[in-house]
Amino acid sequence: MNEEYNFRNSIKSQNNTERKNNMTTKIQKWGNSQGIRLPKYLLESIDWKDNEQINIKAEKGKIILEKTIKEKRKNIKELFADFDEQYTPIEIDWGKPVGKEIW
């Protein structure tokens, strides 16, 4: 009997996990757009937070949401690391002041 109880609890646990990672919802009007709500537990299960930046794409009849991978900002040396030419500064004429610029 104990084995049967453990087996039933195991099945319940698997079903609850499947429900938490697979759900049905509705597309709803949200201003001039359409929207869906994602439950907090679903976002927590993939370590997404509020205001997370994501990429959205449609592919083969599916909408795919992916977390945006932020690239480290490059400094000026990194940006010009492959630049082999000689730099010669030139003066640029931006025209006469138009507003209240201080020159």
FENFEN-V687551 format. One record per pair of residues at least 24 apart in sequence whose ideal C-beta (glycine too) atoms are under 6 Angstrom apart, sorted by the first residue. I is the first residue (numbers start at 1). J is the second residue. D is the distance in whole Angstrom. If there is no record, write none. Layout:
i = <I | I>
j = <J | J>
d = <D | D>
This chain:
none
